[in-house]
Amino acid sequence: MKYKSDWASLANYSVPDWFRDAKFGIFIHWGIYSVPAFDNEWYPRNMYIKGQPAYEHHLKTYGPQKQFGYKDFIPKFTAERWDPDDWASTFEDAGARYVVLVAEHHDGFSLWDSEVNRWNAAKMGPKRDVVKELSEAVRRRGLKFGVSYHRAEHWWYFEGGRQIDSDVSDPAYQDLYGPAMPSSTQPNHQFLEDWLKRAEELVVKYRPSLFYFDWWIENSAFERYLREFAAFYYNQAESWGEEVVINYKHNAFPDGTAVLDVERGKLGKIRELPWQTDTSICYDTWGYTTACKLRSSYSIITDLADIASKNGNLLLNVAPRPDGTIPEEQKRVLGEVGQWLKRNGEAIYFTRPWTRCCEGPTRPEAGEFREKEQKYTERDFRFTSRDESVYAIGLSAPKSRVVIRSLGSSLADEVEAVALLGRGQVAFEQGDEGLFVNIPPESVDGPYSLKVKTAQQRFFIASVIRG
């Protein structure tokens, strides 16, 4: 076996080109928590905690938690209108190159036909193997398929149910709600072994190209199990003849052994190692609710450009209804992103960072949970590179003529040609103060991309990391 379960061996891992080339993926939070459609995907936890809006809503809508607990939502998670091929078509049209399904969230309900966990979608609720069906539909479209696994937080997720009179304390449902321990405690051996078995079962049964972990795996109790899982997964992929990705947050994995993910935020400069942002199409939830505060396609497109310029990918979450349909307003936004990528995808897909990522006065705050609806000016550009060209992505529609300071003759090689993607060649003039480009009137009404061919392309060099 190529990999052993130690960090020195796992440091031999390399991020596959398919991930670096893809740049844009779709994330899906869909599960029992979609049924109440209230607050957010943490409804299962918050419905048992006094003082939480979900707690009061649950009492008024469904009655006491002892009589109607989280388990009682399962028959209402019907997926009666779910068409995995329609989902795959929607994601392909949006321009996504990979799709990641939350196979198990913190609530302990698995969306696959599990032999480890009886609380699963093949036996209850939809009575369909959601992971299997979606993986097949996605792969038929030539997209990569991945799974997200959030079970680590299950150790304490239902702890509130122990503090009130609820079904969480009923022994009949211990294997769904348990352990429900205080969040200040460490997971025990039994829980950790079960955590590993479920993760490995997903790998063996569905061969995901990407395996995403949420944040609590950074707890020191998981360290040994993370090493064991990574070695197992990477060795399995070697036997399949495929290259795979593990996503992690914070410091759960050492640099170079997997791919860093930044939740609802971005980095401030180019990172030598590939990385990823995950965010949701709704600002206030990952799972379906009736009050989703929807993001604009403009914010997603400009985020994608900013992230790609810094050597990252964007994983955008959608939130389907419990019947399996994706709300039309979410589909509309995805469609607008897809239309932009049809014209401008050459500046995103297969690219690598240039010698600098950014130009202009607007710099979003770096770090996780920092996202907001950002407005850019016509002086804001993000740069990528591919083959013999630099791409300057303008983040706001120009009036007529723009100047790109970073591509002036004092900073860049001689420019031979400039094209507006989707339109063709445009007039330009390169001087010491910048590259001056004439944009045809009314040719763009939002973010746009200029393909700049230079006499000698300078690719990103690891030692050159400039903002």
C-alpha positions as CSV (number, residue, x, y, z in Angstrom):
1,M,0.0,0.0,0.0
2,K,1.3,3.5,-0.9
3,Y,0.0,5.3,2.2
4,K,0.5,4.4,5.9
5,S,-1.6,6.0,8.7
6,D,1.0,8.5,9.7
7,W,1.3,12.1,8.6
8,A,4.8,11.7,7.1
9,S,3.4,9.1,4.7
10,L,0.2,11.1,4.0
11,A,2.4,14.1,3.1
12,N,3.1,12.3,-0.1
13,Y,-0.4,13.1,-1.3
14,S,-0.9,15.5,-4.2
15,V,-4.0,17.4,-5.1
16,P,-5.4,16.0,-8.4
17,D,-5.6,18.2,-11.4
18,W,-9.3,17.4,-11.9
19,F,-10.0,19.3,-8.7
20,R,-7.7,22.2,-9.5
21,D,-9.2,22.5,-13.0
22,A,-12.8,22.2,-11.9
23,K,-13.0,25.4,-9.8
24,F,-16.7,25.2,-9.2
25,G,-18.8,22.6,-7.4
26,I,-22.3,22.2,-6.0
27,F,-22.9,21.2,-2.3
28,I,-26.3,19.8,-1.2
29,H,-27.8,19.9,2.2
30,W,-30.9,17.7,2.1
31,G,-32.3,15.6,4.9
32,I,-34.9,15.3,7.7
33,Y,-34.1,18.8,8.8
34,S,-35.6,20.0,5.5
35,V,-39.1,19.0,6.6
36,P,-39.8,21.6,9.3
37,A,-38.3,24.2,7.0
38,F,-37.7,26.6,9.9
39,D,-34.7,28.5,11.1
40,N,-31.9,26.4,9.6
41,E,-30.4,22.9,9.3
42,W,-29.6,23.0,13.0
43,Y,-33.3,22.6,13.8
44,P,-32.8,19.0,15.1
45,R,-30.5,20.3,17.9
46,N,-32.3,23.6,18.6
47,M,-35.8,22.1,18.9
48,Y,-34.6,20.5,22.2
49,I,-33.0,23.7,23.7
50,K,-35.2,26.0,25.7
51,G,-35.0,29.6,24.5
52,Q,-34.2,28.8,20.9
53,P,-36.7,29.9,18.3
54,A,-36.9,26.4,17.0
55,Y,-37.9,25.1,20.4
56,E,-40.8,27.5,20.7
57,H,-41.8,26.9,17.0
58,H,-41.8,23.2,17.6
59,L,-44.0,23.4,20.6
60,K,-46.6,25.6,18.8
61,T,-46.5,23.6,15.5
62,Y,-46.0,20.0,16.5
63,G,-46.5,19.8,20.3
64,P,-44.2,18.6,23.1
65,Q,-40.9,17.0,22.2
66,K,-41.8,14.0,24.2
67,Q,-44.8,13.3,21.9
68,F,-43.4,14.5,18.6
69,G,-39.6,14.3,18.4
70,Y,-37.1,14.7,15.6
71,K,-37.6,11.1,14.5
72,D,-41.3,11.8,13.8
73,F,-40.2,14.0,10.8
74,I,-38.7,11.0,9.0
75,P,-42.0,9.8,7.4
76,K,-42.5,13.3,6.1
77,F,-39.2,13.3,4.3
78,T,-40.8,11.6,1.3
79,A,-38.7,12.8,-1.7
80,E,-41.8,11.9,-3.8
81,R,-40.8,14.4,-6.6
82,W,-37.1,13.8,-6.5
83,D,-35.4,13.2,-9.9
84,P,-31.7,12.8,-9.5
85,D,-31.2,13.3,-13.3
86,D,-32.9,16.6,-13.1
87,W,-30.6,17.6,-10.3
88,A,-27.6,16.5,-12.3
89,S,-28.8,18.4,-15.4
90,T,-29.4,21.6,-13.3
91,F,-25.9,21.4,-11.8
92,E,-24.3,20.8,-15.1
93,D,-26.1,23.8,-16.6
94,A,-24.9,25.9,-13.7
95,G,-21.3,25.2,-14.8
96,A,-20.4,22.9,-11.9
97,R,-17.7,20.3,-12.4
98,Y,-18.3,18.3,-9.2
99,V,-21.2,17.7,-6.9
100,V,-21.0,17.0,-3.1
101,L,-23.9,15.5,-1.2
102,V,-24.2,15.7,2.6
103,A,-24.5,12.0,3.1
104,E,-25.0,12.3,6.9
105,H,-25.4,15.5,8.8
106,H,-25.1,16.0,12.6
107,D,-28.5,14.5,13.0
108,G,-27.3,10.9,12.5
109,F,-29.6,10.0,9.5
110,S,-27.7,8.4,6.6
111,L,-28.8,9.1,3.0
112,W,-27.3,5.8,1.9
113,D,-28.2,2.1,2.2
114,S,-26.1,1.5,5.3
115,E,-25.3,-1.8,7.0
116,V,-23.9,0.2,10.0
117,N,-26.8,2.5,10.7
118,R,-30.4,1.4,10.5
119,W,-31.6,5.0,10.4
120,N,-31.1,5.5,6.7
121,A,-33.0,6.7,3.7
122,A,-33.0,3.3,2.0
123,K,-35.1,1.9,4.8
124,M,-37.1,4.9,6.0
125,G,-38.4,8.2,4.6
126,P,-37.7,8.2,0.9
127,K,-36.8,4.4,1.0
128,R,-34.3,5.1,-1.7
129,D,-30.5,5.0,-1.7
130,V,-30.0,8.7,-2.3
131,V,-26.2,8.6,-2.5
132,K,-26.2,5.8,-5.0
133,E,-28.9,7.3,-7.3
134,L,-27.3,10.8,-7.3
135,S,-23.8,9.5,-7.8
136,E,-24.9,7.6,-10.9
137,A,-26.9,10.6,-12.3
138,V,-23.9,12.9,-11.7
139,R,-21.4,10.6,-13.2
140,R,-23.5,10.1,-16.3
141,R,-23.0,13.8,-16.9
142,G,-19.3,13.5,-16.7
143,L,-19.2,15.3,-13.3
144,K,-17.2,14.2,-10.3
145,F,-19.2,13.0,-7.2
146,G,-18.3,13.5,-3.6
147,V,-19.9,13.0,-0.2
148,S,-19.9,15.2,3.0
149,Y,-19.8,13.5,6.3
150,H,-20.7,15.5,9.5
151,R,-21.1,12.8,12.0
152,A,-18.4,14.0,14.4
153,E,-20.7,16.6,15.9
154,H,-23.3,13.9,16.6
155,W,-21.5,13.2,19.8
156,W,-23.1,16.2,21.5
157,Y,-25.8,17.3,18.9
158,F,-28.8,16.1,20.8
159,E,-27.6,16.9,24.3
160,G,-30.4,19.4,24.9
161,G,-32.9,16.6,24.7
162,R,-31.4,15.1,27.9
163,Q,-32.3,18.3,29.7
164,I,-36.0,18.3,29.0
165,D,-38.7,15.7,28.8
166,S,-38.2,14.4,25.3
167,D,-37.8,11.3,23.2
168,V,-34.1,11.7,23.2
169,S,-33.9,9.8,26.5
170,D,-36.1,6.9,25.2
171,P,-33.8,3.8,24.9
172,A,-35.8,2.8,21.8
173,Y,-34.2,5.6,19.9
174,Q,-30.7,5.6,21.4
175,D,-29.1,4.6,18.2
176,L,-30.5,7.7,16.5
177,Y,-30.1,10.3,19.2
178,G,-27.2,9.0,21.2
179,P,-24.8,9.6,22.6
180,A,-26.2,13.1,23.2
181,M,-23.3,13.9,25.5
182,P,-22.3,17.3,26.8
183,S,-20.3,19.2,24.1
184,S,-17.5,19.7,26.7
185,T,-16.7,16.0,26.8
186,Q,-14.5,13.9,24.5
187,P,-15.9,11.2,22.2
188,N,-15.2,7.7,23.4
189,H,-13.7,4.7,21.6
190,Q,-17.1,3.2,20.7
191,F,-18.3,6.4,19.0
192,L,-15.0,6.9,17.2
193,E,-15.0,3.3,15.8
194,D,-18.5,3.8,14.6
195,W,-17.6,7.1,13.0
196,L,-14.8,5.4,11.1
197,K,-16.9,2.4,10.0
198,R,-19.6,4.7,8.5
199,A,-17.0,6.7,6.7
200,E,-15.3,3.7,5.3
201,E,-18.6,2.2,4.2
202,L,-19.3,5.3,2.1
203,V,-15.9,4.9,0.4
204,V,-16.2,1.2,-0.3
205,K,-19.9,1.3,-1.6
206,Y,-19.8,4.6,-3.6
207,R,-16.2,5.4,-4.5
208,P,-16.5,9.2,-4.0
209,S,-14.0,11.4,-5.7
210,L,-14.2,13.8,-2.8
211,F,-14.8,13.3,0.9
212,Y,-15.7,16.5,2.9
213,F,-15.4,16.7,6.7
214,D,-17.0,19.4,8.8
215,W,-15.2,21.2,11.6
216,W,-15.3,19.1,14.8
217,I,-12.9,16.5,13.6
218,E,-10.2,18.9,14.8
219,N,-10.9,17.6,18.3
220,S,-7.8,15.7,19.3
221,A,-9.7,12.5,19.9
222,F,-10.1,12.1,16.1
223,E,-6.5,12.5,15.2
224,R,-5.7,8.8,15.0
225,Y,-8.9,8.0,13.2
226,L,-8.3,10.8,10.6
227,R,-4.9,9.3,9.8
228,E,-6.5,5.8,9.5
229,F,-9.3,7.1,7.3
230,A,-7.0,9.1,5.0
231,A,-4.6,6.2,4.4
232,F,-7.6,3.9,3.8
233,Y,-9.3,6.3,1.4
234,Y,-6.1,7.2,-0.5
235,N,-5.1,3.6,-0.8
236,Q,-8.6,2.6,-2.0
237,A,-8.4,5.3,-4.7
238,E,-5.0,4.0,-5.8
239,S,-6.6,0.6,-6.3
240,W,-9.4,2.2,-8.3
241,G,-6.9,4.0,-10.5
242,E,-8.4,7.4,-9.4
243,E,-7.3,10.5,-7.6
244,V,-9.4,11.8,-4.8
245,V,-9.7,14.8,-2.4
246,I,-10.3,15.2,1.3
247,N,-11.7,18.5,2.5
248,Y,-11.0,19.7,6.1
249,K,-11.3,22.9,8.1
250,H,-9.0,24.7,10.5
251,N,-6.0,22.6,11.5
252,A,-7.6,19.1,11.4
253,F,-5.1,17.9,8.8
254,P,-1.5,19.1,8.3
255,D,-0.8,21.2,5.2
256,G,-0.3,19.1,2.1
257,T,-2.1,16.0,3.3
258,A,-5.6,17.1,2.2
259,V,-7.4,20.3,1.0
260,L,-8.2,23.2,3.3
261,D,-11.8,24.4,3.2
262,V,-12.9,27.9,4.4
263,E,-16.5,28.1,5.5
264,R,-18.5,31.2,4.3
265,G,-15.3,33.2,3.7
266,K,-12.2,33.6,1.6
267,L,-8.4,34.0,1.8
268,G,-6.8,37.4,1.3
269,K,-4.1,36.4,-1.0
270,I,-2.8,33.5,-3.2
271,R,-2.2,30.3,-1.3
272,E,0.5,28.0,-2.7
273,L,-1.6,24.9,-1.9
274,P,-5.0,24.5,-3.5
275,W,-8.0,25.3,-1.2
276,Q,-11.7,25.7,-1.3
277,T,-14.5,28.0,0.0
278,D,-17.8,26.4,0.9
279,T,-20.9,28.7,1.1
280,S,-24.6,28.5,0.6
281,I,-27.0,30.0,-1.9
282,C,-28.9,31.2,1.2
283,Y,-27.1,33.6,3.5
284,D,-28.9,32.3,6.6
285,T,-29.2,28.6,6.2
286,W,-27.7,25.5,4.5
287,G,-30.9,23.4,4.6
288,Y,-34.2,24.3,3.1
289,T,-36.4,26.9,4.9
290,T,-39.3,28.9,3.7
291,A,-37.5,32.2,4.6
292,C,-34.2,31.7,2.7
293,K,-32.3,35.0,2.2
294,L,-31.1,34.3,-1.3
295,R,-27.7,35.3,-2.7
296,S,-27.5,37.1,-6.0
297,S,-25.8,35.5,-9.0
298,Y,-23.5,38.6,-9.0
299,S,-22.2,37.8,-5.5
300,I,-21.5,34.2,-6.5
301,I,-19.8,35.1,-9.8
302,T,-17.5,37.7,-8.2
303,D,-16.7,35.3,-5.3
304,L,-15.8,32.6,-7.8
305,A,-13.5,35.0,-9.7
306,D,-11.8,36.2,-6.4
307,I,-11.4,32.6,-5.1
308,A,-10.0,31.3,-8.4
309,S,-7.5,34.1,-8.6
310,K,-6.1,32.9,-5.2
311,N,-5.7,29.2,-6.2
312,G,-9.1,28.1,-4.7
313,N,-12.4,26.4,-5.7
314,L,-15.9,27.5,-4.8
315,L,-18.4,24.9,-3.5
316,L,-21.8,26.4,-3.6
317,N,-24.6,24.8,-1.5
318,V,-28.3,24.4,-2.6
319,A,-31.2,23.6,-0.3
320,P,-33.9,21.3,-1.8
321,R,-37.3,20.9,-0.4
322,P,-38.2,17.6,1.4
323,D,-40.1,16.4,-1.7
324,G,-36.9,16.6,-3.7
325,T,-37.5,19.7,-5.8
326,I,-35.0,22.6,-5.9
327,P,-36.9,25.9,-5.4
328,E,-37.2,27.9,-8.6
329,E,-35.5,31.0,-7.2
330,Q,-32.4,28.8,-6.4
331,K,-32.6,27.4,-9.9
332,R,-32.8,30.9,-11.4
333,V,-29.6,31.9,-9.6
334,L,-27.8,28.8,-10.7
335,G,-28.9,29.3,-14.3
336,E,-27.5,32.9,-14.2
337,V,-24.2,31.6,-12.9
338,G,-24.1,29.0,-15.7
339,Q,-24.8,31.5,-18.4
340,W,-21.9,33.7,-17.2
341,L,-19.6,30.6,-17.2
342,K,-20.6,29.7,-20.7
343,R,-19.1,33.0,-21.9
344,N,-16.4,33.4,-19.3
345,G,-15.5,29.9,-18.2
346,E,-12.2,30.0,-20.1
347,A,-11.0,32.5,-17.5
348,I,-12.0,30.1,-14.6
349,Y,-11.7,26.4,-15.6
350,F,-8.2,24.9,-16.0
351,T,-6.6,28.1,-14.8
352,R,-3.8,28.7,-12.3
353,P,-2.9,31.8,-10.3
354,W,-0.9,34.6,-12.0
355,T,1.9,36.4,-10.3
356,R,-0.7,38.5,-8.5
357,C,-4.4,37.9,-7.7
358,C,-6.0,41.2,-7.4
359,E,-6.1,44.9,-8.4
360,G,-8.5,47.6,-7.3
361,P,-9.8,49.3,-4.2
362,T,-12.2,46.6,-3.0
363,R,-10.8,43.7,-1.0
364,P,-13.2,41.5,0.9
365,E,-12.3,40.7,4.5
366,A,-10.4,37.5,4.8
367,G,-11.4,34.6,7.0
368,E,-14.3,32.3,7.6
369,F,-17.8,33.6,8.2
370,R,-16.9,37.0,6.7
371,E,-19.1,36.9,3.6
372,K,-21.4,39.7,2.6
373,E,-23.0,41.1,-0.6
374,Q,-19.9,43.0,-1.9
375,K,-20.1,45.7,-4.5
376,Y,-17.1,46.2,-6.7
377,T,-16.0,49.1,-8.9
378,E,-14.8,49.1,-12.5
379,R,-11.3,49.4,-11.2
380,D,-11.5,45.9,-9.5
381,F,-9.9,43.0,-11.3
382,R,-9.0,39.4,-10.5
383,F,-6.3,37.6,-12.5
384,T,-5.9,34.0,-13.6
385,S,-3.5,32.4,-16.1
386,R,-3.6,29.6,-18.6
387,D,-1.3,28.5,-21.3
388,E,0.1,31.7,-22.9
389,S,-2.6,34.1,-21.6
390,V,-3.5,36.1,-18.5
391,Y,-7.2,36.6,-17.8
392,A,-8.3,39.9,-16.2
393,I,-11.7,39.5,-14.8
394,G,-13.5,42.8,-14.3
395,L,-15.8,42.6,-11.3
396,S,-18.1,45.5,-12.4
397,A,-19.4,46.6,-15.8
398,P,-17.2,49.3,-17.3
399,K,-18.4,52.5,-18.9
400,S,-16.2,52.3,-22.1
401,R,-12.4,52.3,-21.4
402,V,-10.7,50.5,-18.5
403,V,-7.1,50.6,-17.3
404,I,-5.4,47.6,-15.7
405,R,-2.4,48.8,-13.8
406,S,-1.0,45.4,-13.2
407,L,-0.6,44.8,-17.0
408,G,1.3,48.0,-17.7
409,S,4.6,47.7,-19.5
410,S,6.5,48.5,-16.3
411,L,5.1,45.4,-14.6
412,A,4.1,42.9,-17.2
413,D,5.5,41.5,-20.5
414,E,4.6,43.0,-23.8
415,V,0.9,42.5,-24.6
416,E,0.3,41.1,-28.1
417,A,-3.5,40.8,-28.1
418,V,-6.6,41.4,-26.0
419,A,-10.0,39.7,-26.4
420,L,-13.3,40.2,-24.6
421,L,-14.5,36.7,-24.0
422,G,-17.7,36.0,-25.9
423,R,-17.1,39.1,-28.1
424,G,-13.7,38.9,-29.8
425,Q,-10.7,41.2,-30.2
426,V,-10.7,44.6,-28.7
427,A,-8.5,47.7,-29.1
428,F,-5.8,48.3,-26.4
429,E,-2.8,50.3,-25.6
430,Q,0.0,49.3,-23.2
431,G,1.9,52.0,-21.4
432,D,4.0,52.3,-18.2
433,E,0.9,53.2,-16.2
434,G,-1.2,50.3,-17.4
435,L,-3.0,48.4,-20.1
436,F,-5.8,50.6,-21.5
437,V,-8.6,48.6,-23.1
438,N,-11.6,49.9,-25.1
439,I,-14.7,48.0,-24.2
440,P,-17.4,48.2,-26.9
441,P,-20.5,50.1,-25.7
442,E,-23.2,48.0,-24.2
443,S,-21.2,44.8,-24.7
444,V,-21.2,43.9,-21.0
445,D,-23.6,44.6,-18.1
446,G,-21.8,42.9,-15.3
447,P,-18.6,40.9,-14.5
448,Y,-16.6,40.2,-17.7
449,S,-13.3,38.7,-18.7
450,L,-10.4,39.9,-20.8
451,K,-8.0,37.4,-22.4
452,V,-4.6,39.0,-22.5
453,K,-1.9,37.3,-24.6
454,T,1.7,38.3,-23.7
455,A,5.0,37.7,-25.4
456,Q,6.1,35.5,-22.5
457,Q,3.7,34.1,-20.0
458,R,4.8,34.2,-16.4
459,F,3.1,31.5,-14.4
460,F,2.5,31.6,-10.7
461,I,5.7,30.7,-8.7
462,A,5.4,29.3,-5.3
463,S,7.8,31.8,-3.8
464,V,5.8,34.7,-5.3
465,I,2.6,35.2,-3.3
466,R,1.4,38.7,-3.7
467,G,-2.1,40.2,-3.0
